[in-house]
């Protein structure tokens, strides 16, 4: 169950759980900047506040995946991934779920 105002990590974990998606690997990084840099380095996708990734988007180092299912969010978030790499099947499945 999602609760209004949850931190993005909790929202992402709940969305993955509700959609029955289990990532093969996860890592914990202590800051949004570190998470964004990990995505730039090709380590996966992330759900982050848009303001945190604006510069990386402008520099075309990452791309924003749009999704329609925004009822869970109370602030603008961007689902980001490395621009040159196709999405993994798991990331594609998660994006489809977000667009439901």
N, C-alpha and C positions, 0 to 999 in steps of 0.2 A: 504494500500500500504506500502511495506517495503522500507526503505531507507538504502543504504549502510552505515555502520558505526553506526547504531542506538545502544543505550545501550541494553543489554540483556533483561531488563524488557520490553522495548518498542517492541522488536522483539517478545518476548513471548506473549504479549498482542495482537499484530497484528496477530500472527499465530493462536491464539485461536479465534479471531474475524473472520478471513478468513475461518477457519474450522467450524464456527458456533458452537463452544464449549463455554458454559457458566458455569464456575465453580460455585458450590453451595456456597462455602465460599472462601474468599481470606483474606490474612493478609499482612500487610506491616511490614517489618523488615529492619532496617537501615543499615545493613552491610552484605556482602557476608558470613562472618563467622557466623553471627547470623542465616542467612538463612540455611546454611549447617547444623548447630546444630539443627535447627528446624526439618529438614528432618531426622536427626539421632534420634530425639525424636518422630518420627512417625507422624509429622504434615502434610505430603504430599510429593509432588515432587517439584523440582526446576531446573531451567536452569541456570547453573553457569559456570564461567571459569574453565577449567580443572585444572589449577594450584592451584585454591582455594581448591579443594577437593582431591588432590593427596594423602595426608596423610590418610584421612578417607577411601579412596579406599584401600590403602595398609593395613590398619588396619581391613579391611573387615567390616566396620561399615555401608557402603553404597554400592550400586551397580550402575554402569553406564548403562543407556539404550542407545543403539546405534540406530542411525537413519540415513537414507540416504539423506534426503532433506537438505543438508547443503548450498544450494545456498544463503541463507539469512545471513550467518555468515561470518565475516571477521576475527574472532579469534576462537581458539578451545574452544568449550563449551561442557559441559557434562550435560545430563539430569539425575539427580540422584534420588534415592528413597531408603527407608530403606530395607535392604537386606532380612529380615525375613518376610516381609509383602507383600502379593500379591498386584498387582496394582489394583486400583479401576477401574470401568468401564470407568470413565472419563479420568483417566490417560492412560488407554489402548487406548482409542480413540485418545487422543493427540499424543501418540507414533506412532500409525498407520498413522496419518496425517503427522508427521515428516518424516516417511519412504516413503511417496509417491514420 
